[in-house]
Amino acid sequence: MSQESTMFSTSGAPRPVGLYPHSRRIGPWIYLSGIGPRRPDTEAAALDVPGLELDASGRYKAFDLEAQVRQVFENVRSVLAQHGAGLEDLVDVTVFLTDMKRDFLVFNRLYAEIMGPLANKPCRTTVEVGALPTEIVVELKCVAYLEKG
């Protein structure tokens, strides 16, 4: 690798559920690991998701998609802030939903509300996945470009 690479983790985002950093920076490029809607730094990190209700077996029985989407964007903001970046520096976003039919319209509305005011909007791909690590229904994978610094 010809450019220096630096890995980052921040207390402002939920702890990763595996052996990986929140992000990695190579030159002006910032690559975020998959970011979910878990709340940052809580004891029950794998289960502390806004609006999530679990049944006796630990599977979700009810969730609040809007609360999860808003939290996932707060977590992305926190990781980007570690680099002196913000949502306006995103160039690519991959969205993972566990149920496209059920959740796409609500996600799309919230995405437009959150990202709409930005002058430079990132590219976006949305895919449905069978499951995500922990009981969440949305996750974002992002790439940002930070010319300054």
DSSP file (Angstrom, degrees, kcal/mol; ACC not computed):
  #  RESIDUE AA STRUCTURE BP1 BP2  ACC     N-H-->O    O-->H-N    N-H-->O    O-->H-N    TCO  KAPPA ALPHA  PHI   PSI    X-CA   Y-CA   Z-CA
    1    1 A M              0   0    0      0, 0.0     4,-0.1     0, 0.0     0, 0.0   0.000 360.0 360.0 360.0 121.6    0.0    0.0    0.0
    2    2 A S        +     0   0    0      2,-0.1     2,-0.3     0, 0.0     0, 0.0   0.780 360.0  63.4 -79.2 -26.6    1.7    3.2   -1.1
    3    3 A Q  S    S-     0   0    0      1,-0.1     2,-0.2    23,-0.0     0, 0.0  -0.728  93.8-104.1 -98.0 148.6   -0.4    5.6    1.1
    4    4 A E        -     0   0    0     -2,-0.3    23,-0.9     1,-0.0     2,-0.4  -0.469  35.7-152.0 -67.5 139.4   -0.3    5.5    4.9
    5    5 A S  E     -A   26   0A   0     21,-0.2     2,-0.4    -2,-0.2    21,-0.2  -0.950  10.4-169.4-118.0 134.6   -3.4    3.9    6.3
    6    6 A T  E     -A   25   0A   0     19,-2.4    19,-3.2    -2,-0.4     2,-0.3  -0.988  10.8-147.3-126.5 131.9   -4.8    4.8    9.7
    7    7 A M  E     -A   24   0A   0     -2,-0.4     2,-0.4    17,-0.2    17,-0.2  -0.776  18.0-164.8 -97.4 143.2   -7.6    2.9   11.6
    8    8 A F  E     +A   23   0A   0     15,-2.7    15,-2.0    -2,-0.3    14,-1.2  -0.965  15.7 177.8-130.2 142.8  -10.0    4.7   13.8
    9    9 A S        -     0   0    0     -2,-0.4     2,-0.3    12,-0.2     6,-0.1  -0.974  13.4-163.9-134.6 150.9  -12.5    3.8   16.5
   10   10 A T    >   -     0   0    0     -2,-0.3     3,-1.1     4,-0.1    69,-0.1  -0.981  28.8-137.3-137.2 146.6  -14.6    6.3   18.5
   11   11 A S  T 3  S+     0   0    0     -2,-0.3     4,-0.1     1,-0.2    -1,-0.1   0.590  99.9  75.2 -75.1  -9.7  -16.6    6.2   21.7
   12   12 A G  T 3  S+     0   0    0     66,-0.1    -1,-0.2    28,-0.1    66,-0.2   0.457  95.7  52.3 -82.0  -0.3  -19.3    8.2   19.9
   13   13 A A  S <  S-     0   0    0     -3,-1.1    28,-0.5    65,-0.1    26,-0.1  -0.906 101.9 -84.2-129.8 159.0  -20.4    5.2   17.9
   14   14 A P        -     0   0    0      0, 0.0    -4,-0.1     0, 0.0    22,-0.1  -0.302  54.0 -97.2 -63.1 146.1  -21.4    1.7   19.0
   15   15 A R        -     0   0    0     24,-0.2    23,-0.1    27,-0.1    -4,-0.0  -0.357  46.5-101.9 -59.5 138.6  -18.6   -0.8   19.6
   16   16 A P        -     0   0    0      0, 0.0    -1,-0.1     0, 0.0     6,-0.1  -0.313  19.5-138.7 -59.6 147.0  -18.0   -3.0   16.6
   17   17 A V  S    S+     0   0    0     -3,-0.1     2,-0.2    28,-0.1   117,-0.1   0.387  84.3  30.8 -89.3   4.1  -19.5   -6.5   17.0
   18   18 A G  S    S-     0   0    0      2,-0.2     2,-1.6     3,-0.0     0, 0.0  -0.765 107.8 -66.9-142.9-170.9  -16.4   -8.0   15.4
   19   19 A L  S    S+     0   0    0     -2,-0.2    -2,-0.0     2,-0.0     0, 0.0  -0.617  91.0  97.9 -89.1  80.4  -12.7   -7.5   15.0
   20   20 A Y        -     0   0    0     -2,-1.6    -2,-0.2    13,-0.0     2,-0.1  -0.980  68.6-111.0-158.7 154.6  -12.7   -4.3   12.9
   21   21 A P        -     0   0    0      0, 0.0   -12,-0.2     0, 0.0    12,-0.2  -0.394  30.1-114.3 -82.9 166.8  -12.3   -0.6   13.3
   22   22 A H  S    S-     0   0    0    -14,-1.2    11,-2.7     1,-0.2     2,-0.3   0.877  93.6  -9.9 -63.7 -36.8  -15.2    1.9   12.8
   23   23 A S  E     -AB   8  32A   0    -15,-2.0   -15,-2.7     9,-0.3     2,-0.4  -0.970  55.9-144.5-157.0 167.0  -13.2    3.4    9.9
   24   24 A R  E     -AB   7  31A   0      7,-2.1     7,-3.0    -2,-0.3     2,-0.5  -0.996  14.1-152.7-140.8 135.0  -10.0    3.5    8.0
   25   25 A R  E     +AB   6  30A   0    -19,-3.2   -19,-2.4    -2,-0.4     2,-0.4  -0.929  13.3 177.5-114.5 131.2   -8.4    6.4    6.3
   26   26 A I  E >   -AB   5  29A   0      3,-2.5     3,-2.2    -2,-0.5   -21,-0.2  -0.942  68.0 -52.5-129.5 107.7   -6.1    6.2    3.4
   27   27 A G  T 3  S-     0   0    0    -23,-0.9   119,-0.0    -2,-0.4     0, 0.0  -0.434 123.3 -18.0  58.9-130.1   -5.0    9.6    2.1
   28   28 A P  T 3  S+     0   0    0      0, 0.0   118,-3.4     0, 0.0     2,-0.4   0.507 119.0  98.5 -83.9  -2.9   -8.2   11.7    1.6
   29   29 A W  E <   -BC  26 145A   0     -3,-2.2    -3,-2.5   116,-0.2     2,-0.5  -0.702  52.7-166.9 -92.5 135.0  -10.4    8.6    1.5
   30   30 A I  E     -BC  25 144A   0    114,-2.9   114,-2.9    -2,-0.4     2,-0.5  -0.984   2.7-165.8-121.3 120.5  -12.4    7.4    4.6
   31   31 A Y  E     -BC  24 143A   0     -7,-3.0    -7,-2.1    -2,-0.5     2,-0.4  -0.931   7.5-155.1-109.2 120.9  -13.9    4.0    4.5
   32   32 A L  E     -B   23   0A   0    110,-2.7   110,-0.3    -2,-0.5    -9,-0.3  -0.775  13.3-129.8 -95.4 137.8  -16.5    3.2    7.2
   33   33 A S        -     0   0    0    -11,-2.7   109,-0.3    -2,-0.4   107,-0.1  -0.287  58.4 -61.6 -67.2 168.7  -17.2   -0.3    8.4
   34   34 A G        -     0   0    0    107,-0.1     2,-0.5   105,-0.1   107,-0.2  -0.366  60.4-155.7 -56.1 127.6  -20.9   -1.3    8.4
   35   35 A I  B     -D  140   0A   0    105,-3.2   105,-2.6    -3,-0.1    41,-0.1  -0.941  12.2-173.8-114.5 123.5  -22.6    1.1   10.8
   36   36 A G        -     0   0    0     -2,-0.5   103,-0.2   103,-0.2    39,-0.1  -0.401  37.9 -97.7-106.0-174.6  -25.8    0.0   12.5
   37   37 A P  S    S+     0   0    0      0, 0.0    35,-0.1     0, 0.0   102,-0.1   0.235  71.2 130.5 -93.3  13.9  -28.3    1.8   14.8
   38   38 A R        -     0   0    0     11,-0.2    11,-0.2     1,-0.1     8,-0.1  -0.368  65.2-107.5 -64.8 148.4  -27.1    0.5   18.1
   39   39 A R        -     0   0    0      9,-3.2     3,-0.4     1,-0.1   -24,-0.2  -0.489  42.3 -99.3 -74.1 146.7  -26.6    3.2   20.7
   40   40 A P  S    S-     0   0    0      0, 0.0    -1,-0.1     0, 0.0   -28,-0.1  -0.318  86.2  -6.1 -68.1 147.3  -23.0    4.0   21.5
   41   41 A D  S    S+     0   0    0    -28,-0.5     2,-0.3     1,-0.1     3,-0.0   0.802  82.8 143.5  40.3  62.2  -21.1    2.7   24.5
   42   42 A T    >   -     0   0    0     -3,-0.4     3,-0.8     1,-0.1    -1,-0.1  -0.870  59.5-117.0-119.9 161.4  -23.8    0.9   26.5
   43   43 A E  T 3  S+     0   0    0     -2,-0.3     2,-0.8     1,-0.3     3,-0.2   0.907 116.4  45.9 -63.4 -42.4  -23.3   -2.3   28.5
   44   44 A A  T >> S+     0   0    0      1,-0.2     3,-1.9     2,-0.1     4,-1.4  -0.377  75.2 158.0 -95.8  55.1  -25.8   -4.2   26.3
   45   45 A A  T <4  +     0   0    0     -2,-0.8    -1,-0.2    -3,-0.8     3,-0.2   0.801  66.8  54.2 -54.1 -36.8  -24.2   -2.9   23.1
   46   46 A A  T 34 S+     0   0    0     -3,-0.2    89,-0.4     1,-0.2    -1,-0.3   0.743 120.3  31.4 -72.2 -20.5  -25.5   -5.7   20.9
   47   47 A L  T <4 S+     0   0    0     -3,-1.9     2,-1.8    87,-0.1    -2,-0.2   0.469  85.5 105.2-116.7  -3.1  -29.1   -5.1   21.9
   48   48 A D     <  +     0   0    0     -4,-1.4    -9,-3.2    -3,-0.2    -1,-0.1  -0.568  45.0 146.3 -85.8  83.4  -29.4   -1.4   22.7
   49   49 A V    >   -     0   0    0     -2,-1.8     3,-1.7   -11,-0.2   -11,-0.2  -0.969  54.4-106.3-121.0 130.0  -31.3   -0.3   19.6
   50   50 A P  T 3  S+     0   0    0      0, 0.0    14,-0.5     0, 0.0    18,-0.1  -0.301 101.2   4.0 -57.4 132.4  -33.8    2.5   19.7
   51   51 A G  T 3  S+     0   0    0      1,-0.2     2,-0.5    12,-0.2    17,-0.1   0.622  93.6 142.4  72.5  14.3  -37.4    1.3   19.5
   52   52 A L    <   -     0   0    0     -3,-1.7     2,-0.5    11,-0.2    11,-0.2  -0.772  28.9-172.6 -95.3 129.6  -36.5   -2.4   19.6
   53   53 A E  E     -G   62   0B   0      9,-3.1     8,-3.2    -2,-0.5     9,-1.6  -0.986  10.0-158.3-117.7 127.5  -38.6   -4.9   21.5
   54   54 A L  E     -G   60   0B   0     -2,-0.5     6,-0.2     6,-0.3     2,-0.1  -0.758   9.3-133.3-104.1 150.5  -37.4   -8.5   21.9
   55   55 A D    >   -     0   0    0      4,-3.1     3,-1.9    -2,-0.3    -1,-0.1  -0.289  44.3 -84.0 -87.0-177.0  -39.4  -11.6   22.6
   56   56 A A  T 3  S+     0   0    0      1,-0.3    -1,-0.1     2,-0.1    -2,-0.0   0.759 129.7  53.8 -61.6 -25.9  -38.4  -14.2   25.2
   57   57 A S  T 3  S-     0   0    0      2,-0.1    -1,-0.3     3,-0.0     3,-0.1   0.447 119.9-106.9 -89.8   0.6  -36.0  -15.9   22.7
   58   58 A G  S <  S+     0   0    0     -3,-1.9     2,-0.3     1,-0.3    -2,-0.1   0.542  79.0 126.8  89.2   6.4  -34.1  -12.7   21.9
   59   59 A R        -     0   0    0      1,-0.1    -4,-3.1     2,-0.0    -1,-0.3  -0.678  69.0 -97.9 -93.5 151.9  -35.6  -12.2   18.4
   60   60 A Y  E     +G   54   0B   0     -2,-0.3    -6,-0.3    -6,-0.2     3,-0.1  -0.466  37.7 174.8 -73.7 140.3  -37.2   -8.8   17.6
   61   61 A K  E    S+     0   0B   0     -8,-3.2     2,-0.3     1,-0.4    -7,-0.2   0.587  72.8   9.3-111.6 -22.1  -41.0   -8.7   17.9
   62   62 A A  E     +G   53   0B   0     -9,-1.6    -9,-3.1     2,-0.0    -1,-0.4  -0.985  64.9 175.4-154.7 150.6  -41.3   -5.0   17.2
   63   63 A F        -     0   0    0     -2,-0.3     2,-0.6   -11,-0.2   -11,-0.2  -0.974  30.7-126.4-151.9 162.6  -39.1   -2.2   16.1
   64   64 A D     >  -     0   0    0    -14,-0.5     4,-2.1    -2,-0.3     5,-0.2  -0.914  19.2-169.3-114.9 100.4  -39.2    1.5   15.2
   65   65 A L  H  > S+     0   0    0     -2,-0.6     4,-2.8     1,-0.2     5,-0.2   0.895  86.2  53.8 -59.3 -42.8  -37.7    1.9   11.7
   66   66 A E  H  > S+     0   0    0      1,-0.2     4,-2.5     2,-0.2    -1,-0.2   0.917 109.0  48.5 -60.7 -43.0  -37.6    5.7   12.0
   67   67 A A  H  > S+     0   0    0      1,-0.2     4,-2.0     2,-0.2    -1,-0.2   0.894 112.6  49.0 -63.5 -39.4  -35.7    5.5   15.3
   68   68 A Q  H  X S+     0   0    0     -4,-2.1     4,-2.5     2,-0.2    -2,-0.2   0.915 111.6  48.5 -66.6 -42.4  -33.2    3.1   13.8
   69   69 A V  H  X S+     0   0    0     -4,-2.8     4,-1.9     2,-0.2    -2,-0.2   0.932 112.1  48.4 -64.3 -45.3  -32.6    5.2   10.7
   70   70 A R  H  X S+     0   0    0     -4,-2.5     4,-1.7    -5,-0.2    -1,-0.2   0.903 113.6  47.8 -61.8 -40.1  -32.1    8.3   12.7
   71   71 A Q  H  X S+     0   0    0     -4,-2.0     4,-2.4     2,-0.2    -1,-0.2   0.888 107.6  54.9 -69.4 -38.5  -29.7    6.5   15.1
   72   72 A V  H  X S+     0   0    0     -4,-2.5     4,-2.1     1,-0.2    -1,-0.2   0.896 109.2  48.0 -63.5 -38.0  -27.7    5.0   12.2
   73   73 A F  H  X S+     0   0    0     -4,-1.9     4,-2.5     2,-0.2    -1,-0.2   0.865 109.5  52.7 -70.0 -34.7  -27.1    8.4   10.7
   74   74 A E  H  X S+     0   0    0     -4,-1.7     4,-2.1     2,-0.2    -2,-0.2   0.902 110.0  49.3 -63.3 -39.6  -26.1    9.8   14.1
   75   75 A N  H  X S+     0   0    0     -4,-2.4     4,-2.0     2,-0.2    -2,-0.2   0.899 110.4  49.4 -66.8 -40.5  -23.6    6.9   14.4
   76   76 A V  H  X S+     0   0    0     -4,-2.1     4,-2.7     1,-0.2     5,-0.2   0.928 109.9  52.2 -62.8 -44.3  -22.2    7.7   10.9
   77   77 A R  H  X S+     0   0    0     -4,-2.5     4,-2.6     1,-0.2    -2,-0.2   0.914 108.4  51.3 -56.6 -43.5  -21.9   11.4   11.8
   78   78 A S  H  X S+     0   0    0     -4,-2.1     4,-1.1     2,-0.2    -1,-0.2   0.900 111.2  46.3 -62.6 -42.1  -19.9   10.4   14.9
   79   79 A V  H  < S+     0   0    0     -4,-2.0     3,-0.5     1,-0.2     4,-0.4   0.924 114.1  47.9 -67.8 -43.4  -17.5    8.2   12.9
   80   80 A L  H ><>S+     0   0    0     -4,-2.7     5,-2.3     1,-0.2     3,-1.8   0.890 104.8  60.4 -63.1 -38.9  -17.0   10.9   10.3
   81   81 A A  H ><5S+     0   0    0     -4,-2.6     3,-1.7     1,-0.3    -1,-0.2   0.815  91.5  67.8 -60.2 -30.4  -16.5   13.6   12.9
   82   82 A Q  T 3<5S+     0   0    0     -4,-1.1    -1,-0.3    -3,-0.5    -2,-0.2   0.776 106.7  41.6 -58.3 -25.6  -13.4   11.6   14.2
   83   83 A H  T < 5S-     0   0    0     -3,-1.8    -1,-0.3    -4,-0.4    -2,-0.2   0.359 122.0-105.1-101.2   2.0  -11.9   12.6   10.8
   84   84 A G  T < 5S+     0   0    0     -3,-1.7    -3,-0.2     1,-0.3     2,-0.2   0.745  85.4 121.5  76.4  23.3  -13.1   16.2   10.8
   85   85 A A      < -     0   0    0     -5,-2.3    -1,-0.3    -8,-0.1     2,-0.2  -0.632  42.3-166.1-114.2 170.9  -15.7   15.1    8.2
   86   86 A G    >   -     0   0    0     -2,-0.2     3,-2.2    -3,-0.1     4,-0.3  -0.821  47.2 -76.6-143.8-176.1  -19.4   15.2    7.9
   87   87 A L  G >  S+     0   0    0      1,-0.3     3,-1.6    -2,-0.2    31,-0.0   0.812 123.1  66.9 -57.3 -30.4  -22.3   13.8    5.9
   88   88 A E  G 3  S+     0   0    0      1,-0.3    -1,-0.3    33,-0.1    32,-0.1   0.658  94.7  59.1 -67.0 -14.1  -21.5   16.4    3.1
   89   89 A D  G <  S+     0   0    0     -3,-2.2    56,-2.5    55,-0.1    -1,-0.3   0.478  78.7 113.4 -92.9  -3.7  -18.2   14.5    2.6
   90   90 A L  E <   +E  144   0A   0     -3,-1.6    54,-0.3    -4,-0.3     3,-0.1  -0.457  34.8 173.4 -68.0 138.2  -19.9   11.2    1.7
   91   91 A V  E     +     0   0A   0     52,-3.0    32,-2.2     1,-0.4     2,-0.3   0.561  68.4  22.6-115.9 -19.4  -19.4   10.0   -1.8
   92   92 A D  E     -Ef 143 123A   0     51,-1.7    51,-2.3    30,-0.2     2,-0.4  -0.972  58.4-175.4-152.8 134.2  -21.0    6.6   -1.7
   93   93 A V  E     -Ef 142 124A   0     30,-1.9    32,-2.2    -2,-0.3     2,-0.5  -0.996   7.1-164.0-131.4 127.0  -23.5    4.9    0.7
   94   94 A T  E     -Ef 141 125A   0     47,-3.1    47,-2.5    -2,-0.4     2,-0.5  -0.961  13.5-156.9-108.4 126.6  -24.7    1.3    0.6
   95   95 A V  E     -Ef 140 126A   0     30,-3.3    32,-2.9    -2,-0.5     2,-0.5  -0.882   3.6-161.0-106.5 130.1  -27.9    0.7    2.5
   96   96 A F  E     +Ef 139 127A   0     43,-2.9    43,-1.7    -2,-0.5     2,-0.4  -0.957  12.4 178.9-111.6 120.7  -28.7   -2.8    3.8
   97   97 A L  E     -Ef 138 128A   0     30,-2.6    32,-2.6    -2,-0.5     3,-0.3  -0.937  26.8-147.8-117.7 143.3  -32.3   -3.4    4.7
   98   98 A T  S    S+     0   0    0     39,-1.6     2,-0.2    -2,-0.4    40,-0.1   0.639  95.1  26.5 -84.6 -13.0  -33.7   -6.7    6.0
   99   99 A D     >  -     0   0    0     38,-0.4     4,-2.5     1,-0.1     5,-0.3  -0.730  63.6-176.7-150.3  96.6  -37.1   -6.2    4.3
  100  100 A M  H  > S+     0   0    0     -3,-0.3     4,-2.4    -2,-0.2     5,-0.3   0.911  84.8  50.5 -61.2 -46.5  -37.1   -4.0    1.2
  101  101 A K  H  4 S+     0   0    0      1,-0.2     4,-0.3     2,-0.2    -1,-0.2   0.917 117.6  38.8 -60.1 -44.5  -40.9   -4.1    0.7
  102  102 A R  H  4 S+     0   0    0      1,-0.1     4,-0.3     2,-0.1    -1,-0.2   0.871 129.6  25.6 -73.7 -38.0  -41.7   -3.2    4.2
  103  103 A D  H  X S+     0   0    0     -4,-2.5     4,-2.8     2,-0.1     5,-0.2   0.620  92.7  86.6-110.9 -15.3  -39.0   -0.6    4.9
  104  104 A F  H  X S+     0   0    0     -4,-2.4     4,-3.2    -5,-0.3     5,-0.2   0.913  91.0  48.3 -61.3 -46.9  -37.8    1.0    1.6
  105  105 A L  H  > S+     0   0    0     -4,-0.3     4,-2.0    -5,-0.3    -1,-0.2   0.912 115.6  44.3 -62.1 -42.8  -40.4    3.8    1.4
  106  106 A V  H  > S+     0   0    0     -4,-0.3     4,-2.3     2,-0.2     5,-0.2   0.935 115.5  48.3 -66.6 -45.4  -39.9    4.9    5.0
  107  107 A F  H  X S+     0   0    0     -4,-2.8     4,-3.0     1,-0.2     5,-0.2   0.939 111.2  50.7 -59.3 -45.9  -36.1    4.7    4.7
  108  108 A N  H  X S+     0   0    0     -4,-3.2     4,-2.2    -5,-0.2    -1,-0.2   0.881 109.5  50.5 -60.8 -40.0  -36.2    6.7    1.4
  109  109 A R  H  X S+     0   0    0     -4,-2.0     4,-1.8    -5,-0.2    -1,-0.2   0.927 114.2  43.8 -63.3 -45.4  -38.3    9.4    3.0
  110  110 A L  H  X S+     0   0    0     -4,-2.3     4,-2.6     2,-0.2     5,-0.2   0.881 111.3  54.0 -69.2 -38.1  -36.0    9.7    6.0
  111  111 A Y  H  X>S+     0   0    0     -4,-3.0     4,-3.4    -5,-0.2     5,-0.5   0.924 108.8  49.4 -60.1 -44.5  -32.9    9.6    3.8
  112  112 A A  H  X5S+     0   0    0     -4,-2.2     4,-1.6    -5,-0.2    -1,-0.2   0.883 111.8  49.2 -62.9 -38.2  -34.3   12.5    1.7
  113  113 A E  H  <5S+     0   0    0     -4,-1.8    -2,-0.2     2,-0.2    -1,-0.2   0.918 119.6  36.6 -66.1 -43.7  -35.0   14.5    4.9
  114  114 A I  H  <5S+     0   0    0     -4,-2.6    -2,-0.2     1,-0.1    -3,-0.2   0.911 131.2  27.5 -77.7 -44.0  -31.5   13.9    6.3
  115  115 A M  H ><5S+     0   0    0     -4,-3.4     3,-1.7    -5,-0.2    -3,-0.2   0.658  99.0  87.2 -95.1 -18.0  -29.4   14.1    3.1
  116  116 A G  T 3<<S+     0   0    0     -4,-1.6    -1,-0.2    -5,-0.5    -3,-0.1   0.833  82.8  56.1 -54.6 -41.4  -31.7   16.3    1.0
  117  117 A P  T 3  S+     0   0    0      0, 0.0    -1,-0.3     0, 0.0     2,-0.1   0.674  84.7 104.6 -68.5 -14.2  -30.2   19.7    2.2
  118  118 A L    <   -     0   0    0     -3,-1.7     3,-0.2     1,-0.1    -3,-0.0  -0.441  65.2-147.0 -70.8 137.5  -26.7   18.7    1.2
  119  119 A A  S    S+     0   0    0      1,-0.2     2,-0.7    -2,-0.1    -1,-0.1   0.913  92.1  44.5 -68.5 -43.1  -25.4   20.3   -2.0
  120  120 A N  S    S-     0   0    0    -32,-0.1    -1,-0.2    -3,-0.0   -30,-0.1  -0.887  80.3-162.3-107.0 106.4  -23.4   17.3   -3.0
  121  121 A K        -     0   0    0     -2,-0.7     3,-0.1    -3,-0.2   -33,-0.1  -0.676  17.1-122.2 -89.7 140.3  -25.4   14.1   -2.6
  122  122 A P        -     0   0    0      0, 0.0   -30,-0.2     0, 0.0   -31,-0.1  -0.331  28.5 -99.7 -74.6 160.0  -23.5   10.8   -2.4
  123  123 A C  E     -f   92   0A   0    -32,-2.2   -30,-1.9    -2,-0.0     2,-0.4  -0.404  46.3-157.7 -65.8 157.1  -24.2    7.9   -4.8
  124  124 A R  E     -f   93   0A   0    -32,-0.2     2,-0.4    -2,-0.1   -30,-0.2  -0.997  21.9-174.7-148.0 139.7  -26.4    5.3   -3.1
  125  125 A T  E     -f   94   0A   0    -32,-2.2   -30,-3.3    -2,-0.4     2,-0.5  -0.998  11.2-162.0-127.7 135.0  -27.2    1.6   -3.5
  126  126 A T  E     +f   95   0A   0     -2,-0.4     2,-0.3   -32,-0.2   -30,-0.2  -0.978  14.2 174.8-120.3 126.8  -29.9   -0.1   -1.4
  127  127 A V  E     -f   96   0A   0    -32,-2.9   -30,-2.6    -2,-0.5     2,-0.4  -0.934  27.9-126.3-129.6 152.4  -30.0   -3.9   -1.1
  128  128 A E  E     -f   97   0A   0     -2,-0.3     2,-0.3   -32,-0.2   -30,-0.2  -0.826  27.6-170.3 -95.6 136.3  -32.1   -6.4    0.9
  129  129 A V        -     0   0    0    -32,-2.6     3,-0.1    -2,-0.4   -29,-0.0  -0.905  30.2-125.9-123.9 154.2  -30.2   -8.8    3.0
  130  130 A G  S    S-     0   0    0     -2,-0.3     2,-0.3     1,-0.2    -1,-0.1   0.814  87.4 -15.4 -68.2 -31.0  -31.5  -11.9    4.9
  131  131 A A        -     0   0    0    -34,-0.1    -1,-0.2    -3,-0.0     4,-0.1  -0.979  56.1-141.7-165.0 161.4  -30.1  -10.7    8.2
  132  132 A L        -     0   0    0      2,-0.4     2,-0.2     4,-0.3     4,-0.2  -0.899  46.1 -83.3-124.9 157.9  -27.7   -8.3    9.8
  133  133 A P  S    S+     0   0    0      0, 0.0  -116,-0.1     0, 0.0     3,-0.0  -0.477 104.5   5.0 -65.0 130.1  -25.4   -8.9   12.8
  134  134 A T  S    S-     0   0    0     -2,-0.2     2,-1.9     1,-0.1    -2,-0.4   0.027 115.4 -56.5  72.9 171.3  -27.6   -8.4   15.9
  135  135 A E  S    S+     0   0    0    -89,-0.4     2,-0.3   -77,-0.1    -1,-0.1  -0.501  91.1 125.0 -84.9  73.4  -31.3   -7.7   15.8
  136  136 A I        -     0   0    0     -2,-1.9    -4,-0.3    -4,-0.2     3,-0.1  -0.864  49.3-154.5-125.4 161.5  -31.3   -4.6   13.6
  137  137 A V  S    S+     0   0    0     -2,-0.3   -39,-1.6     1,-0.2   -38,-0.4   0.414  76.1  42.5-117.3  -0.7  -33.1   -3.9   10.3
  138  138 A V  E     + E   0  97A   0    -41,-0.2     2,-0.3   -40,-0.1   -41,-0.2  -0.998  53.6 170.4-147.6 143.4  -30.8   -1.3    8.7
  139  139 A E  E     - E   0  96A   0    -43,-1.7   -43,-2.9    -2,-0.3     2,-0.4  -0.985  17.5-146.8-149.1 147.0  -27.1   -0.8    8.3
  140  140 A L  E     -DE  35  95A   0   -105,-2.6  -105,-3.2    -2,-0.3     2,-0.5  -0.936   5.2-165.0-118.4 141.0  -25.0    1.7    6.3
  141  141 A K  E     - E   0  94A   0    -47,-2.5   -47,-3.1    -2,-0.4     2,-0.3  -0.995  26.3-175.2-120.0 120.5  -21.6    1.2    4.6
  142  142 A C  E     - E   0  93A   0     -2,-0.5  -110,-2.7  -109,-0.3     2,-0.4  -0.857  25.1-163.6-127.2 152.4  -20.1    4.5    3.6
  143  143 A V  E     -CE  31  92A   0    -51,-2.3   -52,-3.0    -2,-0.3   -51,-1.7  -0.999  16.9-173.6-129.6 134.0  -17.1    6.0    1.8
  144  144 A A  E     -CE  30  90A   0   -114,-2.9  -114,-2.9    -2,-0.4     2,-0.5  -0.894  15.4-147.6-125.8 156.9  -16.2    9.7    2.2
  145  145 A Y  E     -C   29   0A   0    -56,-2.5     2,-0.6    -2,-0.3  -116,-0.2  -0.992  11.0-171.2-126.0 123.5  -13.6   11.9    0.6
  146  146 A L        -     0   0    0   -118,-3.4   -61,-0.0    -2,-0.5   -57,-0.0  -0.889   7.5-179.5-121.4 100.6  -12.0   14.6    2.6
  147  147 A E        +     0   0    0     -2,-0.6    -1,-0.2     2,-0.1     2,-0.1   0.895  65.1  73.0 -66.0 -40.7   -9.9   17.0    0.6
  148  148 A K              0   0    0      1,-0.2    -2,-0.0   -64,-0.1     0, 0.0  -0.404 360.0 360.0 -75.3 152.6   -8.8   19.1    3.5
  149  149 A G              0   0    0     -2,-0.1    -1,-0.2     0, 0.0    -2,-0.1   0.482 360.0 360.0  66.7 360.0   -6.3   17.8    6.0
